[in-house]
Amino acid sequence: MSQQPPHGATPYGPGQPPPYGGQFGPPSVGTPPPGGGGGGRRGRRLAVVLVSALAVALAGVAAFVWLPGDDTTEADNRDQPDPADVTTPAEATLAWDLPAPGVSAEDRAVTAVGTWLVGDTVVRLMDSGLVAYGLADGEERWGLPLERSSGHADCLASRNVDDGRVAVGQGRDCEVMTVVDVEAGEEVTSFPVDLPIPSGADEAPALLGDTLAIGAGQRYGGAGYRVSDGAELWRHNAVNDPCVDVSYQVLAGTLVALHLCEDGAAGGQVRGLAEDGTELWAWAYEAEYEDEAFDVRAVVSAEPLVVLAEVGDDREERLFVVHDNHTGISHPLDYDEDRHVSPCFWRFCDAALVADGQLHLRGGTGTAVGFDLTTGQEVYEAEPVEGHEEIRPFGTLDDLVLGYQPAFGQQAGLVVTIDPATAEVAALRWLDPRTSSRETALVEGGDSQPATGWHEVRPLWDTDSRTFLLSREIFQAGAGPVPALLAYR
């Protein structure tokens, strides 16, 4: 049976107190490229040397020194990659990394959900601001401080970059929305928002053109604002209306609103909105599906419209495809919460990948699974390769699906491609084996909850620079030296 966070819960640990932590540390230099000047590949033995004087000077940031050894590995016998073909398998060395912020035992956690590839930089939402780093070297390009820690939880940022901008909540009650140009590193504007209750870590702002929409926490309503002057465009309040917009996101270039009723007895709607709030389309659903209770919890995709709903008295989690004309449910997906890993947590479906008419997610036994959205049927199940235990689909490369196979034990992680037509899995990047322990620390996070762990880690691939990033966005107190980001090239 699926579990929905109680009212007031954050999407990363129901009931946790307001998190807040210290600054992220500066990036550290990654491992040097394997091999010497002679052109051959040589294995290296990892030696971690703690330089105490430097550690004190850098306020506790450890310095890692990589010493050469005489041992060789399987990687020595691999063919040299064809630099003209991005899909040619190659080894990826850790180029640079970011240490995690400090988290006090009192604060318990820091949430910093937001990692975006912008040109030749990666922009990270930090515990107290936005910072851009060069993809190639990890050098800080710009930083913008923000007051993100609210009285309920760290304020959230918009999920997508819109015209080079993101929106971030600020203030004790996340009562101020700030729009930032993440290409220039400059604040565009800030304005107050008036919601029935604070959005906190329940709802993220959605930014589209000159409109910012934000839901209130606990299904109490939401509002839309004009970015250029901060004027309120519309407002929903459950005190005055039993059915209201409660959550917004931008999907396929459309502002999508989840419209719910107070007790679920009257069903609800999923609505597509123009910038000014004008309704473009709407799918209205009843409170029952095939004579069982039916409650839409999250929107996975807009084209086609795919929703995650809880069905029946046991609130079984299921996925449904809606007709293109939004007149009703077309068909369910062959998805089973006992056989597959949920793509959503609260409103956020960041573990689902929709591309080329298919939906990809993780199977319950560590596989990658694809569904045909036209029929709802499972079309492939791909096993992890090279002895790995799990694979997570996270992006696309041409007509292939990108997957990440995390490190375990002494075995380093692996970026792979999945052919949806054949379920064939092929290596794309072997991650640096000398950093497998740090990779494992990032993925596991020290104290991740099983239900949320994969929603705390974001893998990204930049084709232009052929850079693979692992970004941890939730940090727990007492987790030890967990990296915030690892960049492999």
Number of C-alpha atoms within 10 A of each C-alpha: 11 14 13 14 17 12 12 19 21 23 23 23 14 13 14 16 16 20 24 26 25 14 15 18 18 15 19 19 17 21 20 14 15 19 14 11 7 6 8 11 18 18 18 18 14 16 13 12 12 13 13 13 9 13 13 11 9 13 9 13 21 18 15 16 16 15 13 15 12 8 9 13 12 7 15 14 11 12 10 13 13 11 10 7 8 15 20 15 21 21 21 22 23 23 21 22 25 23 20 29 26 23 22 16 11 12 15 18 27 27 28 26 25 21 27 17 18 18 15 15 21 23 25 23 22 27 30 21 18 21 21 26 21 16 26 17 17 22 16 16 14 16 17 16 11 17 17 28 25 22 17 22 26 30 33 26 26 25 21 20 20 17 12 14 22 24 28 27 32 26 18 18 20 28 20 18 25 19 21 21 17 30 16 13 18 14 15 16 15 19 18 17 20 16 21 19 18 25 31 30 25 26 28 27 26 28 30 23 15 13 21 26 30 29 32 27 24 19 27 26 30 30 25 26 25 19 23 13 11 18 14 17 15 14 18 22 20 19 12 9 12 16 23 26 27 25 31 30 28 23 17 11 13 17 25 27 27 22 24 26 22 17 11 17 14 14 20 23 19 25 22 22 18 16 19 17 17 11 14 12 14 17 19 16 19 15 19 16 13 8 9 13 20 24 24 24 19 22 25 26 21 22 16 19 21 23 21 23 18 22 21 15 10 11 17 17 21 20 24 22 25 20 16 14 11 18 12 14 18 17 17 18 20 17 20 15 16 13 11 18 22 24 21 19 20 17 19 20 18 18 21 21 22 21 16 9 11 19 22 25 25 26 24 16 13 18 22 28 25 25 22 17 26 14 15 20 16 17 18 20 20 21 21 23 17 12 10 17 15 22 27 26 26 21 19 18 14 7 13 18 21 26 28 25 25 22 24 18 8 12 19 21 21 25 24 25 24 26 15 21 11 11 17 17 22 20 21 21 24 19 26 22 24 20 21 19 17 17 24 21 21 27 24 20 25 17 14 19 13 9 14 16 16 20 22 23 22 19 21 21 20 17 12 9 13 16 19 23 23 22 24 30 24 22 30 24 20 15 18 15 17 24 24 27 24 25 25 25 22
